Amino acid sequence: MATFLSCAFIFFFLCLSVISPAGAQTGGFSVELIHRDSPKSPFYNPNETPYQRLRNALNRSANRLSHFNKNSSVSSSKVSQADIIPNGGDYLIRISIGTPPVEILAVADTGSDLIWTQCQPCPPSQCYKQDNPLFDPQKSSTYKYLSCSSSQCAPPIKDACSAEGNCKYSVRYVDQESFSNGDLATETVTLGSTSGQAVALPEIVFGCGTKNSGRFNSKTDGIVGLGEGDASLISQIRTTIAGKFSYCLVQQSSTKINFGTNGIVSGSGVVSTPLLVKNPKTFYYLTLDAISVGDQRLGVISGSTPGGDIVIDSGTTLTYLPPAYASTLLSVMSSMIAAQPVEGTYHLCYRISSRPQFPEVTIHFRDADVKLSPSNFFMKISEDLVCSVFSASNGTPIYGNIMQTNFLIGYDIEGRTVSFKPTDCSKQ
């Protein structure tokens, strides 16, 4: 059983004052995290109902599987072609680059590593349309090309070396149409903090894209990789944040992502599971031992070994499991619900008017039992229809964001753990 975590976020920059990375490490800091369908997002459409927004998220979720496994197929709804874009994650991030700082709005993606944005010079024939001005490195006093001799100029991001010995990068997305090419460089990246003190992070490696094309959206300026690979923002500020960050998700609403001491998850009700070291290094892998439905524990077997890998991903809406296991799980769940299932686009749907009573569901990660609320494993598709969040895929198993809602989830890269604490995230 394989899996993935990708996660995507939106930071809104609040430049009232700036603190150093050392100061950030001492006290920690938090940044606003905004769902792409919340009123604070440029993607927000006030004419859409919450159910339409959920369906859009489900389409993005189904498409996102290909981000982890090109050979995966989804047993779920048909994916809308309009949603097959490389920046289709559920969260955005607003950061600033350069000196003086220039604000960019990007997809925050825990399923990728490189930070990149479109840069001048980039004629319309070589760049996708972008609502915000392109970053001009010539106007920044802290921009520096990354040398090909640098240890950070390495595959799979490195593409070539220029005649001047500078490192060139290239990233291509699974739709085979979308790509970004340009120069690898270092810059000062500034994060806005919810405390009002912005955090300046010097010499962050990023891609300055001068040839970018494909299914990108004009409302976003690039991608901020939050994976565990060497080029990601998390890895580059690992020492500054002591390897710790956390978030507490609210569906279609604003919340926060916490770093450093602010990212520590502790107290009553906390359970922790090992964070695995796997390839590709980008993804956050956990071990799923079993799922309990009522009093029935359904063990996971990978080959002849108990337990299987699963990726925890904030950018995927549903939770995807291997088809045979998902079928058994949903069959057991259906047998415990005293209501008649109805045919729907998704697996295991019920009319709310039939008053279905849902069994207890517990996710058994290695050394950590996470007890879910019904809203974590059933979603309201319309006024009178709920459907299971569990879905089937023969690709990478993924622990999606509906199942993560109302849990404070902390990542300790140094201690190699992921922690879960039941929390009312709307009050964070």
C-alpha positions as CSV (number, residue, x, y, z in Angstrom):
1,M,0.0,0.0,0.0
2,A,1.6,3.2,-1.1
3,T,0.7,6.8,-0.3
4,F,1.4,10.4,-0.3
5,L,0.9,13.7,1.4
6,S,0.8,16.7,-0.5
7,C,-0.5,19.8,0.9
8,A,-1.2,23.1,-0.5
9,F,-1.7,26.5,1.4
10,I,-2.1,30.4,1.0
11,F,-0.1,32.9,3.1
12,F,-1.2,36.5,3.3
13,F,1.7,38.8,3.8
14,L,1.4,41.4,6.7
15,C,4.5,43.5,6.5
16,L,4.3,45.6,9.7
17,S,7.7,44.7,11.0
18,V,10.3,42.1,10.2
19,I,12.0,39.6,12.6
20,S,15.1,37.5,11.8
21,P,15.1,33.8,11.4
22,A,16.8,33.4,14.8
23,G,13.9,35.4,16.4
24,A,11.4,33.2,14.5
25,Q,13.0,30.1,15.8
26,T,13.0,31.3,19.4
27,G,9.3,32.2,19.5
28,G,7.8,30.5,16.5
29,F,5.4,32.1,14.1
30,S,2.1,31.4,12.4
31,V,0.8,32.4,8.9
32,E,-2.7,32.6,7.7
33,L,-3.8,29.6,5.7
34,I,-6.7,30.2,3.2
35,H,-8.7,27.7,1.4
36,R,-9.1,28.5,-2.3
37,D,-12.9,28.5,-2.0
38,S,-13.0,30.8,1.0
39,P,-14.0,34.5,0.6
40,K,-10.4,35.6,1.1
41,S,-9.3,33.7,-2.0
42,P,-9.2,35.2,-5.6
43,F,-10.9,31.9,-6.7
44,Y,-13.9,32.5,-4.5
45,N,-17.2,32.6,-6.5
46,P,-20.1,34.0,-4.4
47,N,-22.6,32.6,-6.8
48,E,-21.5,29.0,-6.1
49,T,-23.2,27.0,-3.4
50,P,-21.1,25.1,-0.8
51,Y,-22.1,21.9,-2.6
52,Q,-20.8,23.2,-5.9
53,R,-17.5,24.2,-4.3
54,L,-17.3,20.7,-2.8
55,R,-17.8,19.1,-6.1
56,N,-15.1,21.3,-7.6
57,A,-12.8,20.1,-4.8
58,L,-13.7,16.5,-5.5
59,N,-12.8,16.9,-9.2
60,R,-9.4,18.4,-8.2
61,S,-8.9,15.5,-5.7
62,A,-9.5,12.9,-8.3
63,N,-7.2,14.6,-10.7
64,R,-4.5,15.0,-8.1
65,L,-3.9,11.3,-7.9
66,S,-1.9,11.5,-11.1
67,H,0.4,13.8,-9.3
68,F,1.5,10.9,-7.2
69,N,1.2,8.0,-9.6
70,K,1.0,8.4,-13.4
71,N,-0.6,4.9,-13.6
72,S,-3.3,5.4,-11.0
73,S,-7.0,5.1,-11.9
74,V,-9.8,6.4,-9.9
75,S,-13.0,4.6,-9.0
76,S,-15.1,7.8,-8.5
77,S,-16.6,10.6,-10.4
78,K,-15.4,11.7,-13.8
79,V,-12.8,14.4,-13.6
80,S,-13.7,17.8,-15.3
81,Q,-11.0,18.7,-17.8
82,A,-11.2,22.3,-16.6
83,D,-9.8,21.2,-13.2
84,I,-6.8,19.3,-14.6
85,I,-4.3,22.0,-13.8
86,P,-0.9,21.7,-12.1
87,N,-1.8,24.4,-9.6
88,G,-5.2,22.8,-8.7
89,G,-4.5,22.3,-5.0
90,D,-6.9,23.3,-2.2
91,Y,-4.7,25.9,-0.6
92,L,-2.7,29.0,-1.7
93,I,0.1,30.9,-0.1
94,R,1.1,34.5,-0.3
95,I,4.8,35.3,0.3
96,S,7.2,38.0,-0.7
97,I,10.4,37.6,-2.7
98,G,13.4,40.0,-3.0
99,T,14.6,43.3,-1.6
100,P,12.5,45.3,-1.7
101,P,9.9,42.6,-1.2
102,V,7.5,41.7,-4.1
103,E,4.4,39.9,-3.1
104,I,3.4,36.7,-5.0
105,L,0.4,34.5,-4.7
106,A,1.2,30.8,-5.3
107,V,-0.2,27.3,-4.8
108,A,1.2,25.9,-1.5
109,D,1.9,22.2,-2.3
110,T,3.1,19.6,0.2
111,G,3.3,17.3,-2.8
112,S,6.2,19.2,-4.5
113,D,9.5,20.8,-3.5
114,L,10.6,23.6,-5.7
115,I,9.6,27.2,-5.1
116,W,9.1,29.0,-8.4
117,T,7.5,32.1,-9.8
118,Q,7.4,33.8,-13.2
119,C,10.2,36.3,-13.8
120,Q,11.1,39.0,-16.2
121,P,12.1,39.0,-18.9
122,C,9.4,36.7,-20.1
123,P,7.5,37.6,-23.2
124,P,3.9,36.5,-23.6
125,S,4.9,33.8,-26.1
126,Q,7.0,32.2,-23.3
127,C,4.9,32.8,-20.2
128,Y,1.3,32.1,-19.2
129,K,-1.0,35.1,-18.5
130,Q,-0.6,36.3,-14.9
131,D,-2.8,39.0,-13.2
132,N,0.0,40.2,-11.0
133,P,3.2,41.8,-12.3
134,L,6.1,39.4,-12.9
135,F,9.1,39.4,-10.5
136,D,12.0,41.4,-11.9
137,P,15.3,40.1,-10.4
138,Q,17.2,43.1,-11.7
139,K,15.3,45.3,-9.2
140,S,16.2,43.2,-6.2
141,S,19.5,43.8,-4.3
142,T,19.5,40.2,-2.8
143,Y,19.0,38.2,-6.0
144,K,21.9,35.8,-6.8
145,Y,22.2,33.2,-9.5
146,L,22.9,29.7,-8.1
147,S,26.2,28.3,-9.4
148,C,26.3,24.9,-11.1
149,S,29.0,24.0,-8.6
150,S,26.5,24.4,-5.7
151,S,25.3,21.2,-4.0
152,Q,21.8,22.6,-4.4
153,C,22.1,22.4,-8.2
154,A,21.3,18.8,-8.5
155,P,18.8,16.4,-10.2
156,P,15.9,16.1,-10.5
157,I,15.5,19.9,-10.6
158,K,18.8,20.7,-12.4
159,D,18.3,20.9,-16.1
160,A,21.6,22.3,-17.5
161,C,24.4,24.8,-16.9
162,S,24.5,28.2,-18.7
163,A,27.6,29.4,-20.4
164,E,28.3,31.5,-17.4
165,G,28.1,28.5,-15.1
166,N,24.7,29.2,-13.6
167,C,22.2,26.5,-12.7
168,K,19.2,26.1,-14.9
169,Y,16.0,24.2,-13.8
170,S,13.1,22.5,-15.4
171,V,10.0,21.0,-13.9
172,R,7.2,19.3,-15.9
173,Y,3.8,18.2,-14.6
174,V,1.9,15.0,-15.2
175,D,-0.5,16.6,-17.6
176,Q,2.5,16.7,-20.0
177,E,1.4,20.2,-21.1
178,S,2.5,22.3,-18.1
179,F,6.1,23.1,-17.3
180,S,8.4,25.8,-15.9
181,N,12.0,26.4,-17.0
182,G,14.4,29.1,-15.9
183,D,17.3,30.0,-13.5
184,L,17.8,28.6,-10.1
185,A,18.7,31.5,-7.8
186,T,18.8,32.5,-4.1
187,E,16.6,35.3,-2.7
188,T,15.2,36.7,0.6
189,V,11.7,35.2,1.1
190,T,9.5,37.0,3.6
191,L,6.5,35.4,5.3
192,G,3.7,37.4,6.8
193,S,2.9,36.4,10.4
194,T,-0.5,36.5,12.1
195,S,1.3,38.3,15.0
196,G,2.0,41.3,12.7
197,Q,5.8,40.6,12.5
198,A,6.9,39.5,9.1
199,V,9.7,36.8,9.0
200,A,12.6,37.4,6.5
201,L,14.4,34.3,5.4
202,P,17.6,35.0,3.5
203,E,19.2,32.9,0.7
204,I,16.3,30.7,-0.1
205,V,16.8,28.7,-3.4
206,F,13.9,29.3,-5.9
207,G,13.2,29.0,-9.6
208,C,13.0,32.2,-11.5
209,G,10.9,31.0,-14.4
210,T,11.4,32.6,-17.8
211,K,9.6,29.9,-19.9
212,N,6.4,28.7,-18.4
213,S,3.4,27.3,-20.1
214,G,0.4,25.0,-19.7
215,R,-2.7,24.8,-17.6
216,F,-1.7,27.4,-15.0
217,N,-4.2,30.0,-13.7
218,S,-3.7,33.7,-14.2
219,K,-4.7,34.3,-10.5
220,T,-1.6,32.5,-9.3
221,D,2.1,33.4,-9.7
222,G,3.8,30.0,-9.2
223,I,4.1,27.2,-6.7
224,V,5.6,27.0,-3.2
225,G,6.8,23.5,-2.5
226,L,6.2,22.4,1.1
227,G,7.3,18.8,0.7
228,E,10.2,17.1,2.4
229,G,12.7,17.2,-0.6
230,D,15.8,19.3,-0.3
231,A,14.5,22.2,-2.4
232,S,11.3,22.7,-0.5
233,L,10.6,25.7,1.7
234,I,10.2,23.4,4.7
235,S,13.6,21.8,4.2
236,Q,15.3,25.0,3.5
237,I,14.1,26.6,6.8
238,R,14.3,23.4,8.7
239,T,16.9,24.8,11.2
240,T,15.0,28.0,11.6
241,I,11.8,26.2,12.6
242,A,13.5,23.3,14.4
243,G,11.9,20.9,11.9
244,K,8.4,21.6,13.2
245,F,5.2,22.9,11.6
246,S,1.5,22.2,12.1
247,Y,-1.9,23.1,10.7
248,C,-5.6,22.8,11.7
249,L,-7.9,22.6,8.6
250,V,-11.4,24.0,8.2
251,Q,-13.3,23.2,5.0
252,Q,-13.7,26.2,2.7
253,S,-12.4,28.6,5.5
254,S,-9.4,30.4,6.7
255,T,-7.0,28.9,9.3
256,K,-3.3,29.0,10.1
257,I,-0.1,27.1,9.5
258,N,2.3,27.2,12.4
259,F,6.1,27.0,12.4
260,G,8.8,26.4,15.0
261,T,7.6,26.5,18.7
262,N,4.1,27.5,17.4
263,G,4.1,24.2,15.5
264,I,4.4,22.0,18.5
265,V,1.4,19.8,19.1
266,S,1.1,18.7,22.7
267,G,-1.4,18.2,25.6
268,S,-4.3,15.9,26.3
269,G,-5.5,13.7,23.5
270,V,-2.4,13.8,21.3
271,V,-1.3,10.7,19.5
272,S,1.8,10.4,17.4
273,T,2.9,8.1,14.6
274,P,6.3,7.6,12.9
275,L,7.1,9.7,9.8
276,L,8.7,7.4,7.3
277,V,11.7,8.0,5.1
278,K,10.6,6.9,1.6
279,N,11.1,7.6,-2.1
280,P,10.2,10.0,-3.5
281,K,11.5,12.0,-0.6
282,T,8.9,14.8,-1.3
283,F,5.9,13.0,0.2
284,Y,5.0,12.6,3.9
285,Y,4.5,8.8,4.4
286,L,2.8,7.2,7.4
287,T,2.1,3.5,8.2
288,L,-1.6,2.5,8.2
289,D,-2.1,-0.6,10.2
290,A,-5.9,-0.9,10.1
291,I,-9.2,0.8,10.0
292,S,-11.9,-0.1,12.6
293,V,-15.6,0.3,11.7
294,G,-17.7,-0.3,14.9
295,D,-16.2,-3.4,16.5
296,Q,-14.6,-4.8,13.3
297,R,-10.9,-4.1,12.8
298,L,-9.9,-4.4,9.1
299,G,-6.1,-5.0,9.0
300,V,-3.9,-3.7,6.2
301,I,-1.4,-6.1,4.7
302,S,1.3,-5.0,2.3
303,G,2.7,-8.2,0.7
304,S,3.3,-10.5,3.7
305,T,3.9,-7.5,6.1
306,P,1.3,-6.0,8.4
307,G,0.6,-2.4,7.7
308,G,1.0,-0.3,4.5
309,D,2.3,3.1,3.5
310,I,-0.1,6.0,3.1
311,V,0.6,9.6,2.3
312,I,-1.0,12.4,4.3
313,D,-1.9,15.2,1.9
314,S,-3.7,18.5,2.6
315,G,-4.2,19.1,-1.1
316,T,-6.4,16.0,-1.7
317,T,-10.0,16.1,-0.6
318,L,-10.9,12.4,-0.4
319,T,-9.1,9.5,1.2
320,Y,-8.0,6.9,-1.4
321,L,-7.4,3.2,-0.6
322,P,-6.6,0.1,-2.8
323,P,-9.9,-1.0,-4.5
324,A,-10.2,-4.4,-2.7
325,Y,-9.6,-2.9,0.7
326,A,-12.0,0.0,0.0
327,S,-14.7,-2.3,-1.2
328,T,-14.4,-4.4,2.0
329,L,-14.4,-1.3,4.2
330,L,-17.5,0.2,2.6
331,S,-19.3,-3.1,2.6
332,V,-18.7,-3.5,6.4
333,M,-19.7,0.1,6.9
334,S,-22.9,-0.3,4.9
335,S,-23.9,-3.4,6.9
336,M,-23.7,-1.3,10.1
337,I,-25.9,1.5,8.9
338,A,-29.7,0.9,9.3
339,A,-30.7,2.8,6.2
340,Q,-31.0,2.1,2.5
341,P,-28.0,3.3,0.4
342,V,-28.9,5.2,-2.8
343,E,-27.1,5.4,-6.1
344,G,-24.8,8.3,-6.3
345,T,-21.7,9.6,-8.1
346,Y,-19.6,8.6,-5.1
347,H,-19.3,5.5,-3.0
348,L,-21.9,4.7,-0.3
349,C,-24.5,7.5,-0.3
350,Y,-27.5,8.0,1.9
351,R,-30.5,10.3,2.0
352,I,-30.3,12.5,5.1
353,S,-34.1,12.2,5.4
354,S,-33.5,8.4,6.0
355,R,-31.7,9.4,9.2
356,P,-28.7,7.1,8.9
357,Q,-26.8,6.4,12.1
358,F,-23.1,6.0,11.4
359,P,-20.8,3.6,13.3
360,E,-17.6,4.7,15.0
361,V,-14.6,4.8,12.7
362,T,-11.0,4.7,13.9
363,I,-7.9,5.1,11.8
364,H,-5.1,2.9,13.2
365,F,-1.8,4.5,12.2
366,R,1.3,2.8,13.7
367,D,1.3,3.6,17.4
368,A,-1.6,6.1,17.0
369,D,-5.4,5.6,16.9
370,V,-7.2,8.5,15.4
371,K,-11.0,8.4,16.2
372,L,-13.0,10.2,13.5
373,S,-16.3,12.1,13.7
374,P,-18.9,11.3,11.1
375,S,-18.1,14.6,9.3
376,N,-14.6,13.2,8.7
377,F,-15.8,10.2,6.8
378,F,-19.2,11.3,5.3
379,M,-19.6,14.5,3.3
380,K,-22.8,16.5,2.5
381,I,-23.1,16.5,-1.3
382,S,-26.5,18.2,-1.3
383,E,-29.3,19.2,1.1
384,D,-30.5,15.6,1.4
385,L,-27.4,13.5,0.4
386,V,-24.3,12.4,2.2
387,C,-21.6,10.2,0.7
388,S,-18.5,8.4,2.0
389,V,-15.1,10.2,1.9
390,F,-13.4,6.8,1.3
391,S,-12.7,6.1,-2.3
392,A,-10.8,3.5,-4.3
393,S,-7.6,3.9,-6.4
394,N,-5.1,1.5,-7.6
395,G,-2.4,4.2,-7.2
396,T,-0.9,5.8,-4.2
397,P,-3.1,5.6,-1.1
398,I,-3.8,9.1,0.3
399,Y,-5.1,10.4,3.6
400,G,-7.1,13.4,2.4
401,N,-8.1,16.7,4.0
402,I,-11.7,16.1,4.9
403,M,-10.4,13.3,7.2
404,Q,-7.9,15.8,8.7
405,T,-10.5,18.5,9.4
406,N,-10.7,19.5,13.1
407,F,-7.5,17.9,14.0
408,L,-4.4,19.9,14.9
409,I,-1.8,18.0,12.9
410,G,1.9,18.5,13.7
411,Y,5.0,17.5,11.7
412,D,8.3,17.0,13.5
413,I,10.9,16.5,10.8
414,E,13.7,16.1,13.3
415,G,11.9,13.7,15.6
416,R,10.3,11.9,12.6
417,T,6.7,11.9,13.9
418,V,3.3,13.2,12.8
419,S,0.9,14.0,15.7
420,F,-2.9,14.4,15.8
421,K,-5.0,16.3,18.4
422,P,-8.8,16.6,18.2
423,T,-9.4,20.3,17.9
424,D,-12.1,22.8,17.0
425,C,-10.1,24.3,14.2
426,S,-12.6,27.2,13.6
427,K,-11.4,28.6,17.0
428,Q,-7.7,28.4,16.2
